[in-house]
Amino acid sequence: MKKIIFIFCVLMYSAVFAQHKVYGAEAFGVILPQNFERTIGLNDYATLQFESKSPKPNAYGFLIFEHKDELKLAQANLDIIDYTLNSIEPYTAREGFKYIKKPYIAYERGFNYAYTEFETSDEELGHIYFLQTVIETKDYIYQIIQYCGFNEKEIMKNDFVNIVNSFKVDE
C-alpha cells in the first residue's frame, strides 16, 4: 500500500510541473567600441558591464534584461515609458537630477526603444551624464545605462549611441 501511495504522489508532483514550459534567455549581442572593455562591479543585476579605456575619458555602462513573464508575475506595468521611469527612479532622488531629454519612444530595427538623457550632480560623485535606453523585444525588456562625467558627454555620446545601435537579437 505504501508503494502505491508513493507512486501516486510522485505522479501528482510531476504532473503539476509538467504543465509549464519555461524558456531561457534569447541570444543577444552588442558591439563595444575599440576603446572599451568588459568589467565587473558596476551593477549587481547586470548581464554585461563595460568601461572605456585610455585615451578615452572614464565612461561606464551596463545591460540588464528581464523576461516579460517575470514582470507580469511581479504585476509590473509593461508600458515601455513607465518601465523607463521606474528604472531610473533611484537616480531621480540624487542631488542635481535634471532631465536633458525626457523619455521618448522610437521604433527601430524591429523593436520599441525608449530613450532618456539626464544628469546628476553632487559633491561626492560630481556632475554625471546618463544615457538610458530601454529596448523591448517580443519576450524581454533590455535596459542599457551608460554614463560619464558631464564634461565628457560630447566626447562619449557617439560611442554610447553606437553601442545601443549595435544591439541585436540572434534568430
KALIN-V319477 format. One record per helix or strand of 2 or more residues. SS is the DSSP state (hx for helix, st for strand). FROM is the first residue (numbers start at 1). LEN is the number of residues. If there is no record, write none. Layout:
{{SS:FROM:LEN} {SS:FROM:LEN}}
This chain:
{{hx:2:16} {st:28:2} {st:36:3} {st:48:5} {st:59:9} {hx:68:6} {hx:80:8} {hx:89:4} {st:98:11} {st:111:12} {st:126:11} {st:140:10} {hx:150:16} {st:168:2}}
